[in-house]
Amino acid sequence: MNPFSERAKVSEPVPGATWIERDRSMALWMHGASSRAWVVGLLQPVSWVGNGKLWYLIVVILPWAGGASGSSAALRMFCVGFVNILIYKIFKKWIARAMPFRTCLNLRESVPCLA
């Protein structure tokens, strides 16, 4: 069966399968949906928001729109965000897996990745 057909199913978890095998199986299943333009079009704005752009916009606008406490809230948000990015970068060196499209030849990159 073609893994990209509409009837392709995620296989049941195999006892003893590694997380990498499960991750690859799920990535292949989800990749089938990315062959539909409307799915990619729906997920692109979600990805854009998830990449932090909306958060950055709120931090920039908050000093003007937030009244008397807007500036201090924006400063706290900036500091917490900076600490989170540092923690993320440190942990990513040790626990990150390779992007599925880099390790599985059956996958293509549908939209530019953040990595």
ABEGO torsion letter per residue (X at the ends): XBAABAABBBBBBBBGBBAAAAAAAAAAAAAAAAABAAAAAAAAAAAAAAAGAAAAAAAAAAAAAAEAAAAAAAAAAAAAAAAAAAAAAAAAAAABBBBAAAABAABBBABBBAX
